[in-house]
Amino acid sequence: MSLHYTLDRAQEIADKLADVRARMDEVARLVAVSKYKPSSDVMAAYEKAGQLHFGENYVRVQGLEEKSKELPKEIQWHFIGSLQSNKCKILAAIPNLFVVETIDSAKKASTLDKACAAVARIQPLNIFLQVNTSGEESKSGMLPSEVLQVAQHVVAKCPHLKLAGLMTIGSPNPDLENGENPDFKARSKDDNTDEWNHGMSDDFERALQQGSTNIRVGSTIFGSRPPPTKSTA
Ligand SMILES: *Cc1c(COP(=O)(O)O)cnc(C)c1O
């Protein structure tokens, strides 16, 4: 894939990034979700707007494997898609993979942990536990009641992983309580993980107000995507 972008496209992406950054404070991390978008878009955001964190939800087929090889090594990649066991080694071998945001079971944590060992990854790999706070069946993620047990499993049994926080996807039409989205409040008081990650194009401002430290914004920066197709992971 070509890394060449037009100046018009680069300006458009840089402007959108500036808009989003102006709507957030400096503490939170902005992950530019570049899934389905060409590497040239990532390159434009990196070179013209200094964007370092990018999110991808596929490993193969114009996903993280391919993009991480051709793009600068300074880029910090976030895997935000559903994690398949047979892709764990490919992921673990990407040196500038910053975090896997979508660990939804103890079993998957162990599979990823073994993959990190097998590829002799140098530093522990950051992970977020994905929690299905809205209880929608279509959504992946563990139940809030399972989080503690899975977190303990990671800490005790997965030496190649570093539990960095929790992640959730807010429901598209939340029933707001006093203007707050209950999905973003589900973090329990005795949860000591560092980060609480939620917020996408449509809800990131509310997510930030409610304490999110990591927002994942795609279409607002790069424009709309083609509808998802099955089995391209
Ligand atoms: C696609 C995606 C996003 C970005 O969504 P936008 O609505 O385009 O901002 C964020 N998080 C996850 C997990 C995604 O799959």
The ligand as an SDF file (V2000), in Angstrom:
LIG
                    3D

 15 15  0  0  0  0  0  0  0  0999 V2000
  -14.5400    1.6120   15.0810 C   0  0  0  0  0  0  0  0  0  0  0  0
  -14.2900    1.7140   16.5180 C   0  0  0  0  0  0  0  0  0  0  0  0
  -14.1530    2.9680   17.1410 C   0  0  0  0  0  0  0  0  0  0  0  0
  -14.2590    4.2860   16.4090 C   0  0  0  0  0  0  0  0  0  0  0  0
  -15.5840    4.5470   16.1140 O   0  0  0  0  0  0  0  0  0  0  0  0
  -16.0540    5.9600   15.5000 P   0  0  0  0  0  0  0  0  0  0  0  0
  -17.5070    5.9910   15.7450 O   0  0  0  0  0  0  0  0  0  0  0  0
  -15.7000    5.9240   14.0600 O   0  0  0  0  0  0  0  0  0  0  0  0
  -15.3070    7.0130   16.2210 O   0  0  0  0  0  0  0  0  0  0  0  0
  -13.9020    2.9740   18.5020 C   0  0  0  0  0  0  0  0  0  0  0  0
  -13.7990    1.8360   19.2120 N   0  0  0  0  0  0  0  0  0  0  0  0
  -13.9280    0.6220   18.6480 C   0  0  0  0  0  0  0  0  0  0  0  0
  -13.8120   -0.5980   19.4980 C   0  0  0  0  0  0  0  0  0  0  0  0
  -14.1900    0.5190   17.2920 C   0  0  0  0  0  0  0  0  0  0  0  0
  -14.3180   -0.6980   16.7380 O   0  0  0  0  0  0  0  0  0  0  0  0
  1  2  1  0
  2  3  1  0
  2 14  2  0
  3  4  1  0
  3 10  2  0
  4  5  1  0
  5  6  1  0
  6  7  2  0
  6  8  1  0
  6  9  1  0
 10 11  1  0
 11 12  2  0
 12 13  1  0
 12 14  1  0
 14 15  1  0
M  END
$$$$
